[in-house]
């Protein structure tokens, strides 16, 4: 009987050890699996952070390049607008066809102001300057004293437009007269598209004119300060 009890005791002990070994194996397996999950998780997280860092770096680079491009475009745009304004300012010195007719009609009033007699005043064929510009001509014959003739020509020259008095000849009316006869031609630069151009560029013209006015005011104030 005692022998039987010993065997049973051994059997129970063996089964207990067997159960503990299973627990150890399962526990080790879980630990290894957890470790692997942790390592994989860390690797994945590192890769994600690296990718995010690259994306952020790339985004920053793209943003900087975009800002640079926008800045350069703004500079170019400014220069283009400046060039357009300078061109418009030059065109302001040309007459439109309407302004040319008004100028021609105004000569009679200027002649009367200086007591100059107009014997003839006629528009004649002009010359083309390229595809869009022209020089229109007004032929004239004036009768007056030399002094009054000079006053009239100076008045005509006061205009803000581009023009020249060309092919002029002056002769005494007769040997006993104090008057002279002046025959010549006035050449006027004309741009048919002037009115449309100035209308299309009105905003640019206004912007740069204001800038020029501010600069002129600063220069004037500086000069007055230096003089005082």
LOLOBA-311499 format. One line per 4 residues: number of its first residue (from 1); for each residue x, y, z of C-alpha. Coordinates in steps of 0.02 Angstrom, whole numbers, plus 50000, padded with zeros to 5 digits. Example, Ala and Ser with C-alpha at 12.3 -4.5 7.8 and 13.67 -1.06 7.14 Angstrom:
BEGIN
1 = 50615 49775 50390  50684 49947 50357
end
This chain:
BEGIN
1 = 50000 50000 50000  50141 50112 50047  50221 50074 49880  50068 50124 49786
5 = 50062 50291 49873  50241 50330 49825  50209 50298 49643  50056 50407 49647
9 = 50157 50544 49728  50289 50537 49593  50156 50538 49461  50077 50695 49530
13 = 50247 50780 49542  50289 50738 49362  50123 50807 49300  50152 50967 49399
17 = 50322 50993 49321  50250 50957 49149  50115 51089 49176  50245 51219 49231
21 = 50353 51185 49078  50201 51218 48967  50175 51383 49058  50356 51431 49033
25 = 50349 51390 48846  50188 51486 48822  50254 51633 48923  50417 51638 48826
29 = 50323 51629 48662  50211 51775 48714  50364 51874 48770  50454 51843 48605
33 = 50299 51887 48507  50275 52047 48608  50456 52092 48581  50440 52065 48394
37 = 50282 52171 48391  50373 52307 48486  50523 52302 48369  50413 52303 48214
41 = 50311 52445 48288  50467 52547 48324  50535 52515 48149  50369 52565 48071
45 = 50358 52720 48181  50536 52769 48135  50499 52746 47951  50341 52849 47967
49 = 50432 52988 48058  50570 52984 47928  50443 52995 47788  50354 53137 47875
53 = 50519 53226 47901  50560 53205 47716  50388 53265 47667  50402 53416 47781
57 = 50575 53452 47715  50514 53430 47538  50363 53540 47572  50474 53675 47646
61 = 50588 53665 47494  50440 53676 47375  50368 53822 47473  50534 53914 47468
65 = 50550 53884 47282  50371 53940 47255  50401 54098 47357  50558 54134 47255
69 = 50466 54107 47091  50322 54219 47147  50447 54353 47201  50539 54345 47035
73 = 50375 54351 46940  50325 54504 47041  50490 54587 46998  50469 54544 46815
77 = 50289 54605 46821  50346 54768 46899  50477 54792 46763  50351 54750 46628
81 = 50229 54877 46700  50368 55005 46711  50412 54976 46528  50230 54991 46478
85 = 50216 55154 46576  50372 55226 46494  50302 55178 46324  50135 55259 46367
89 = 50226 55418 46422  50314 55423 46255  50150 55397 46163  50077 55545 46258
93 = 50194 55654 46155  50109 55593 45997  49944 55665 45938  49792 55560 45906
97 = 49702 55598 45742  49574 55700 45840  49710 55798 45930  49794 55831 45763
101 = 49636 55909 45693  49612 56013 45851  49792 56072 45839  49772 56122 45658
105 = 49615 56220 45699  49701 56306 45847  49834 56384 45736  49709 56513 45674
109 = 49677 56572 45851  49863 56584 45890  49893 56681 45729  49757 56807 45775
113 = 49834 56827 45947  49997 56889 45869  49920 56981 45723  49984 56857 45596
117 = 49887 56841 45434  49858 56664 45370  49863 56659 45180  49848 56469 45175
121 = 49840 56325 45298  49814 56153 45224  49838 55972 45277  49940 55874 45150
125 = 49991 55692 45131  50094 55625 45276  50229 55492 45291  50213 55323 45373
129 = 50330 55279 45515  50325 55091 45526  50155 55007 45535  50067 55113 45666
133 = 50147 55285 45672  50143 55430 45550  50200 55608 45523  50057 55719 45468
137 = 50097 55883 45380  50017 56054 45380  50077 56174 45246  50060 56358 45286
141 = 50092 56532 45222  50097 56672 45350  50110 56859 45326  50170 56967 45471
145 = 50316 57061 45541  50466 56953 45578  50443 56985 45764  50261 56928 45766
149 = 50305 56777 45661  50434 56729 45793  50304 56747 45930  50184 56632 45835
153 = 50314 56498 45805  50365 56502 45988  50182 56480 46036  50165 56332 45921
157 = 50323 56256 45995  50250 56266 46171  50140 56116 46136  50179 55956 46231
161 = 50173 55855 46071  50313 55805 45953  50318 55921 45803  50440 56014 45694
165 = 50432 56163 45578  50521 56108 45419  50556 56171 45243  50523 56350 45294
169 = 50572 56497 45185  50553 56679 45236  50553 56824 45114  50509 57008 45122
173 = 50334 57044 45059  50407 57180 44945  50559 57293 44952  50463 57431 45040
177 = 50366 57323 45165  50412 57286 45345  50319 57122 45334  50381 56952 45283
181 = 50301 56801 45202  50341 56635 45284  50305 56474 45190  50337 56306 45267
185 = 50273 56144 45334  50234 56083 45510  50268 55899 45538  50168 55819 45680
189 = 50196 55644 45750  50030 55549 45756  49983 55382 45833  49807 55325 45782
193 = 49795 55200 45926  49839 55326 46061  49667 55343 46141  49642 55154 46156
197 = 49817 55127 46223  49799 55258 46359  49630 55188 46407  49696 55010 46419
201 = 49847 55065 46523  49752 55190 46631  49782 55096 46795  49967 55072 46763
205 = 49986 55255 46712  49895 55315 46868  49999 55203 46981  50168 55260 46915
209 = 50116 55442 46903  50074 55438 47089  50243 55360 47125  50330 55496 47024
213 = 50230 55631 47114  50282 55561 47284  50464 55555 47230  50452 55733 47165
217 = 50376 55792 47330  50514 55706 47430  50648 55783 47318  50568 55954 47336
221 = 50556 55938 47526  50738 55880 47534  50795 56027 47428  50698 56151 47534
225 = 50772 56074 47692  50949 56088 47623  50921 56268 47571  50856 56314 47742
end
